[in-house]
């Protein structure tokens, strides 16, 4: 079962030695707060220069850059939806995960790490976002075997626990 390819951790995404890390970016791709700011600071100014050349990213899509000073080879920038409680929020968030996984696989990445996309200042409820993230990832892993390891890395222990409990419940089904 593909649940064995999924791992949940608490920590700093900028320190993970994986092929690709996902940045919960804004549409300009020019850095910001939270995970986005931390990734830009850790990667160095070359990341911002490459992001500027990309010309932004629409909500639900993803763009790939080099990792520069990060241990990860690539940074995949995805723009999650600002939560409004509408059906399209779910579709856009699922699209972030699907498009990030697709880009990673197309570029030879076998391992990828995700933060909780849209859960910070964009206001997506963590439990619902977790279900969407895990369900979308499992659907992708069922259809495409190029990605061998997915890490959901959460900033707080409370957030980590939500993901761990959800995945644990799926393992018991």
Phi and psi restraints in degrees (value plus and minus 20) as a CYANA .aco file:
   2 UNK   PHI     -92.1   -52.1
   2 UNK   PSI     -29.5    10.5
   3 UNK   PHI     -79.8   -39.8
   3 UNK   PSI     -45.7    -5.7
   4 UNK   PHI     -88.9   -48.9
   4 UNK   PSI     -37.3     2.7
   5 UNK   PHI    -106.1   -66.1
   5 UNK   PSI     -26.2    13.8
   6 UNK   PHI    -125.2   -85.2
   6 UNK   PSI     116.5   156.5
   7 UNK   PHI    -151.0  -111.0
   7 UNK   PSI     125.2   165.2
   8 UNK   PHI    -140.2  -100.2
   8 UNK   PSI     111.5   151.5
   9 UNK   PHI    -160.2  -120.2
   9 UNK   PSI     139.5   179.5
  10 UNK   PHI    -127.1   -87.1
  10 UNK   PSI     118.0   158.0
  11 UNK   PHI     137.6   177.6
  11 UNK   PSI    -179.0  -139.0
  12 UNK   PHI    -126.4   -86.4
  12 UNK   PSI      92.5   132.5
  13 UNK   PHI     -80.3   -40.3
  13 UNK   PSI     -46.5    -6.5
  14 UNK   PHI     -93.0   -53.0
  14 UNK   PSI     -29.1    10.9
  15 UNK   PHI    -123.7   -83.7
  15 UNK   PSI     -22.4    17.6
  16 UNK   PHI     -96.2   -56.2
  16 UNK   PSI     115.3   155.3
  17 UNK   PHI    -114.5   -74.5
  17 UNK   PSI      64.3   104.3
  18 UNK   PHI    -152.1  -112.1
  18 UNK   PSI     148.0   188.0
  19 UNK   PHI     -87.2   -47.2
  19 UNK   PSI     -59.0   -19.0
  20 UNK   PHI    -162.6  -122.6
  20 UNK   PSI     119.5   159.5
  21 UNK   PHI    -133.8   -93.8
  21 UNK   PSI     130.5   170.5
  22 UNK   PHI    -122.7   -82.7
  22 UNK   PSI     113.3   153.3
  23 UNK   PHI    -122.4   -82.4
  23 UNK   PSI     105.1   145.1
  24 UNK   PHI     -98.8   -58.8
  24 UNK   PSI      68.0   108.0
  25 UNK   PHI    -113.8   -73.8
  25 UNK   PSI     149.6   189.6
  26 UNK   PHI    -119.2   -79.2
  26 UNK   PSI     149.6   189.6
  27 UNK   PHI     -83.2   -43.2
  27 UNK   PSI     -44.7    -4.7
  28 UNK   PHI     -98.8   -58.8
  28 UNK   PSI     -39.1     0.9
  29 UNK   PHI      40.9    80.9
  29 UNK   PSI       5.5    45.5
  30 UNK   PHI    -126.3   -86.3
  30 UNK   PSI       3.4    43.4
  31 UNK   PHI      65.3   105.3
  31 UNK   PSI     149.2   189.2
  32 UNK   PHI    -198.9  -158.9
  32 UNK   PSI    -161.8  -121.8
  33 UNK   PHI    -117.7   -77.7
  33 UNK   PSI    -194.5  -154.5
  34 UNK   PHI      35.5    75.5
  34 UNK   PSI    -159.0  -119.0
  35 UNK   PHI     -78.8   -38.8
  35 UNK   PSI     -62.0   -22.0
  36 UNK   PHI     -77.9   -37.9
  36 UNK   PSI     -70.5   -30.5
  37 UNK   PHI     -83.3   -43.3
  37 UNK   PSI     -61.1   -21.1
  38 UNK   PHI     -83.1   -43.1
  38 UNK   PSI     -61.5   -21.5
  39 UNK   PHI     -86.0   -46.0
  39 UNK   PSI     -64.4   -24.4
  40 UNK   PHI     -82.8   -42.8
  40 UNK   PSI     -62.2   -22.2
  41 UNK   PHI     -83.7   -43.7
  41 UNK   PSI     -63.7   -23.7
  42 UNK   PHI     -92.4   -52.4
  42 UNK   PSI     -54.2   -14.2
  43 UNK   PHI     -97.2   -57.2
  43 UNK   PSI     -48.3    -8.3
  44 UNK   PHI      77.1   117.1
  44 UNK   PSI     153.2   193.2
  45 UNK   PHI     -85.6   -45.6
  45 UNK   PSI     -40.6    -0.6
  46 UNK   PHI     -82.3   -42.3
  46 UNK   PSI     -53.1   -13.1
  47 UNK   PHI     -84.0   -44.0
  47 UNK   PSI     -66.8   -26.8
  48 UNK   PHI     -80.7   -40.7
  48 UNK   PSI     -61.1   -21.1
  49 UNK   PHI     -80.9   -40.9
  49 UNK   PSI     -63.7   -23.7
  50 UNK   PHI     -87.1   -47.1
  50 UNK   PSI     -59.8   -19.8
  51 UNK   PHI     -82.5   -42.5
  51 UNK   PSI     -61.0   -21.0
  52 UNK   PHI     -78.8   -38.8
  52 UNK   PSI     -59.1   -19.1
  53 UNK   PHI     -87.3   -47.3
  53 UNK   PSI     -43.2    -3.2
  54 UNK   PHI     -95.3   -55.3
  54 UNK   PSI     -42.8    -2.8
  55 UNK   PHI      54.6    94.6
  55 UNK   PSI       5.9    45.9
  56 UNK   PHI      75.0   115.0
  56 UNK   PSI    -198.7  -158.7
  57 UNK   PHI    -175.0  -135.0
  57 UNK   PSI     105.3   145.3
  58 UNK   PHI     -89.1   -49.1
  58 UNK   PSI     135.7   175.7
  59 UNK   PHI     -77.2   -37.2
  59 UNK   PSI     113.6   153.6
  60 UNK   PHI      71.6   111.6
  60 UNK   PSI     -32.9     7.1
  61 UNK   PHI    -120.1   -80.1
  61 UNK   PSI     159.0   199.0
  62 UNK   PHI    -164.4  -124.4
  62 UNK   PSI     130.2   170.2
  63 UNK   PHI    -153.3  -113.3
  63 UNK   PSI     125.4   165.4
  64 UNK   PHI    -128.5   -88.5
  64 UNK   PSI     116.9   156.9
  65 UNK   PHI    -152.0  -112.0
  65 UNK   PSI     151.3   191.3
  66 UNK   PHI     -90.7   -50.7
  66 UNK   PSI     142.8   182.8
  67 UNK   PHI    -109.5   -69.5
  67 UNK   PSI     -36.5     3.5
  68 UNK   PHI      32.8    72.8
  68 UNK   PSI    -133.7   -93.7
  69 UNK   PHI    -104.4   -64.4
  69 UNK   PSI     -16.2    23.8
  70 UNK   PHI    -102.4   -62.4
  70 UNK   PSI     136.5   176.5
  71 UNK   PHI     -88.3   -48.3
  71 UNK   PSI     -40.0     0.0
  72 UNK   PHI    -100.0   -60.0
  72 UNK   PSI     122.4   162.4
  73 UNK   PHI     -88.3   -48.3
  73 UNK   PSI     -57.8   -17.8
  74 UNK   PHI    -148.1  -108.1
  74 UNK   PSI     133.3   173.3
  75 UNK   PHI    -137.3   -97.3
  75 UNK   PSI     107.5   147.5
  76 UNK   PHI    -126.8   -86.8
  76 UNK   PSI      96.7   136.7
  77 UNK   PHI    -114.7   -74.7
  77 UNK   PSI     104.6   144.6
  78 UNK   PHI    -149.8  -109.8
  78 UNK   PSI     124.5   164.5
  79 UNK   PHI    -128.7   -88.7
  79 UNK   PSI      88.6   128.6
  80 UNK   PHI    -100.6   -60.6
  80 UNK   PSI     143.8   183.8
  81 UNK   PHI     -98.0   -58.0
  81 UNK   PSI     128.4   168.4
  82 UNK   PHI     -94.9   -54.9
  82 UNK   PSI     109.5   149.5
  83 UNK   PHI     -93.2   -53.2
  83 UNK   PSI     106.4   146.4
  84 UNK   PHI    -145.6  -105.6
  84 UNK   PSI     -21.3    18.7
  85 UNK   PHI      58.3    98.3
  85 UNK   PSI      -0.2    39.8
  86 UNK   PHI    -120.4   -80.4
  86 UNK   PSI     135.0   175.0
  87 UNK   PHI     -77.0   -37.0
  87 UNK   PSI     -54.4   -14.4
  88 UNK   PHI     -87.8   -47.8
  88 UNK   PSI     -41.5    -1.5
  89 UNK   PHI     -78.5   -38.5
  89 UNK   PSI     -67.5   -27.5
  90 UNK   PHI     -81.4   -41.4
  90 UNK   PSI     -64.7   -24.7
  91 UNK   PHI     -83.4   -43.4
  91 UNK   PSI     -62.0   -22.0
  92 UNK   PHI     -87.8   -47.8
  92 UNK   PSI     -60.1   -20.1
  93 UNK   PHI     -86.6   -46.6
  93 UNK   PSI     -63.9   -23.9
  94 UNK   PHI     -79.7   -39.7
  94 UNK   PSI     -59.2   -19.2
  95 UNK   PHI     -82.3   -42.3
  95 UNK   PSI     -56.5   -16.5
  96 UNK   PHI     -78.1   -38.1
  96 UNK   PSI     -67.9   -27.9
  97 UNK   PHI     -88.2   -48.2
  97 UNK   PSI     -65.8   -25.8
  98 UNK   PHI     -81.6   -41.6
  98 UNK   PSI     -66.7   -26.7
  99 UNK   PHI     -87.6   -47.6
  99 UNK   PSI     -55.6   -15.6
 100 UNK   PHI     -86.1   -46.1
 100 UNK   PSI     -65.0   -25.0
 101 UNK   PHI     -83.9   -43.9
 101 UNK   PSI     -60.3   -20.3
 102 UNK   PHI     -82.8   -42.8
 102 UNK   PSI     -67.4   -27.4
 103 UNK   PHI     -80.2   -40.2
 103 UNK   PSI     -63.0   -23.0
 104 UNK   PHI     -79.8   -39.8
 104 UNK   PSI     -69.7   -29.7
 105 UNK   PHI     -82.9   -42.9
 105 UNK   PSI     -62.0   -22.0
 106 UNK   PHI     -83.5   -43.5
 106 UNK   PSI     -44.9    -4.9
 107 UNK   PHI    -122.8   -82.8
 107 UNK   PSI      -4.2    35.8
 108 UNK   PHI      62.1   102.1
 108 UNK   PSI     -11.4    28.6
 109 UNK   PHI     -92.8   -52.8
 109 UNK   PSI     116.8   156.8
 110 UNK   PHI    -131.2   -91.2
 110 UNK   PSI     -32.2     7.8
 111 UNK   PHI    -155.3  -115.3
 111 UNK   PSI     122.9   162.9
 112 UNK   PHI    -166.6  -126.6
 112 UNK   PSI     125.4   165.4
 113 UNK   PHI    -144.2  -104.2
 113 UNK   PSI     115.5   155.5
 114 UNK   PHI    -137.0   -97.0
 114 UNK   PSI     119.3   159.3
 115 UNK   PHI    -104.4   -64.4
 115 UNK   PSI    -196.3  -156.3
 116 UNK   PHI    -103.9   -63.9
 116 UNK   PSI      69.4   109.4
 117 UNK   PHI     -80.8   -40.8
 117 UNK   PSI     112.8   152.8
 118 UNK   PHI      54.2    94.2
 118 UNK   PSI     -17.1    22.9
 119 UNK   PHI    -108.9   -68.9
 119 UNK   PSI     -32.4     7.6
 120 UNK   PHI    -103.9   -63.9
 120 UNK   PSI    -137.0   -97.0
 121 UNK   PHI     -85.3   -45.3
 121 UNK   PSI     -36.7     3.3
 122 UNK   PHI    -100.3   -60.3
 122 UNK   PSI     -27.1    12.9
 123 UNK   PHI      56.0    96.0
 123 UNK   PSI      -6.0    34.0
 124 UNK   PHI     -91.0   -51.0
 124 UNK   PSI     109.8   149.8
 125 UNK   PHI     -80.9   -40.9
 125 UNK   PSI     109.7   149.7
 126 UNK   PHI     -77.8   -37.8
 126 UNK   PSI     -65.7   -25.7
 127 UNK   PHI     -81.8   -41.8
 127 UNK   PSI     -63.2   -23.2
 128 UNK   PHI     -88.7   -48.7
 128 UNK   PSI     -62.5   -22.5
 129 UNK   PHI     -82.9   -42.9
 129 UNK   PSI     -58.3   -18.3
 130 UNK   PHI     -81.0   -41.0
 130 UNK   PSI     -67.5   -27.5
 131 UNK   PHI     -80.0   -40.0
 131 UNK   PSI     -63.4   -23.4
 132 UNK   PHI     -84.5   -44.5
 132 UNK   PSI     -65.3   -25.3
 133 UNK   PHI     -80.9   -40.9
 133 UNK   PSI     -69.0   -29.0
 134 UNK   PHI     -89.1   -49.1
 134 UNK   PSI     -64.4   -24.4
 135 UNK   PHI     -81.5   -41.5
 135 UNK   PSI     -66.1   -26.1
 136 UNK   PHI     -84.4   -44.4
 136 UNK   PSI     -61.4   -21.4
 137 UNK   PHI     -84.3   -44.3
 137 UNK   PSI     -65.0   -25.0
 138 UNK   PHI     -83.3   -43.3
 138 UNK   PSI     -60.5   -20.5
 139 UNK   PHI     -79.7   -39.7
 139 UNK   PSI     -62.7   -22.7
 140 UNK   PHI     -84.2   -44.2
 140 UNK   PSI     -67.1   -27.1
 141 UNK   PHI     -83.5   -43.5
 141 UNK   PSI     -51.2   -11.2
 142 UNK   PHI     -87.9   -47.9
 142 UNK   PSI     -52.1   -12.1
 143 UNK   PHI    -114.3   -74.3
 143 UNK   PSI     -38.5     1.5
 144 UNK   PHI    -164.2  -124.2
 144 UNK   PSI     100.1   140.1
 145 UNK   PHI    -116.8   -76.8
 145 UNK   PSI      -8.2    31.8
 146 UNK   PHI     -91.2   -51.2
 146 UNK   PSI     -54.5   -14.5
 147 UNK   PHI    -105.2   -65.2
 147 UNK   PSI     104.5   144.5
 148 UNK   PHI    -124.9   -84.9
 148 UNK   PSI     -36.4     3.6
 149 UNK   PHI    -169.6  -129.6
 149 UNK   PSI     106.6   146.6
 150 UNK   PHI    -143.3  -103.3
 150 UNK   PSI     105.5   145.5
 151 UNK   PHI    -132.9   -92.9
 151 UNK   PSI     106.6   146.6
 152 UNK   PHI    -117.2   -77.2
 152 UNK   PSI      92.5   132.5
 153 UNK   PHI    -131.7   -91.7
 153 UNK   PSI      98.7   138.7
 154 UNK   PHI    -129.7   -89.7
 154 UNK   PSI     128.9   168.9
 155 UNK   PHI     -92.7   -52.7
 155 UNK   PSI     -62.6   -22.6
 156 UNK   PHI    -129.2   -89.2
 156 UNK   PSI     138.3   178.3
 157 UNK   PHI     -86.0   -46.0
 157 UNK   PSI     -55.4   -15.4
 158 UNK   PHI     -81.6   -41.6
 158 UNK   PSI     -63.1   -23.1
 159 UNK   PHI     -86.1   -46.1
 159 UNK   PSI     -62.3   -22.3
 160 UNK   PHI     -78.2   -38.2
 160 UNK   PSI     -61.9   -21.9
 161 UNK   PHI     -82.2   -42.2
 161 UNK   PSI     -59.7   -19.7
 162 UNK   PHI     -79.2   -39.2
 162 UNK   PSI     -67.2   -27.2
 163 UNK   PHI     -85.6   -45.6
 163 UNK   PSI     -65.4   -25.4
 164 UNK   PHI     -82.3   -42.3
 164 UNK   PSI     -61.3   -21.3
 165 UNK   PHI     -87.6   -47.6
 165 UNK   PSI     -59.3   -19.3
 166 UNK   PHI     -84.7   -44.7
 166 UNK   PSI     -67.0   -27.0
 167 UNK   PHI     -86.0   -46.0
 167 UNK   PSI     -57.6   -17.6
 168 UNK   PHI     -80.2   -40.2
 168 UNK   PSI     -59.6   -19.6
 169 UNK   PHI     -86.4   -46.4
 169 UNK   PSI     -54.6   -14.6
 170 UNK   PHI     -89.1   -49.1
 170 UNK   PSI     -54.5   -14.5
 171 UNK   PHI     -88.2   -48.2
 171 UNK   PSI     -47.8    -7.8
 172 UNK   PHI    -102.1   -62.1
 172 UNK   PSI     -34.2     5.8
